[in-house]
């Protein structure tokens, strides 16, 4: 997986109305290197943001939420957005993310805080760079992950996630050894949804070699351990999994316009609970971007094992592909289009008689937005997204269309 600049990365979010709570975790588990900071100056960007959103299927076809009423609703989401970078002589400190609340007009039972924050620091020691980061999210639990057999009040769940990571990498030229550790915790306040509470730890070691004619080539190994801390099992055993991966990574830049990064690995997943199928196969993380004079194109894809957002499922094998194109229409206006598809294959123990022991779902998303900067401090954005999900297990299939308008004012 490519080394990223966390100072410019989008904070992870729990949307509460779509698949993807664990999308960022897949990247963490596939990561083959620490996230080296890249140069940049002091930055303090604090914004008041509000989004007005209409979704024609906010309940995602779930009759327990709609109660026989209309499926669509309007919501507003006021928030405070932070993007702060404070450089030092030998490193930097940063904070980014949002703190807000989401209000629905009709389905007020879905009203919930929407918090997503990241903070971290880099410190250089001689030829080594250390990096540490913490992340926190709190929002409405993913409605798309509710089973048809869930209790009627399951949609009221609030989900909280915490992430901790630390890494160290050495060397500027030639061989570049590095070591990275990450921990991810998920908590739910609904009694039934607490069966999905989990802790995941991952340790990655990598050795890279910079070759001017090719790029940076690396080999890596990773071990991960996931435990569902509140999950009751028929035998009294623990549910979860251990996974191991070895692979190779390539980073390559052609001038200032084209960048490529990709890793391919062999992954083996060993479930902890009897009756759960194991997995061994190929995983990957690929990303390519091209920047023209007034447009940019980005393509990405991944396949990985990850903890499940659905309780009683031991792990998912998740495959994603996505593409986005942005066009600068003028000095003040830009247009963006994006599309993505996600496949999840579920593995659960046969000891859970009502669990989706085997099966899959598939989701598709298509979106477009246009942004306008009225003045330096004031921005507007109008967009729409279409989402569709099909499934052959106890998950609701749905189609939904959103239209949203966002106002952002720098403070």
Order of alpha helices (4+ residues) and beta strands (2+ residues): alpha-beta-alpha-beta-beta-beta-beta-beta-beta-beta-beta-beta-beta-beta-beta-beta-beta-beta-beta-beta
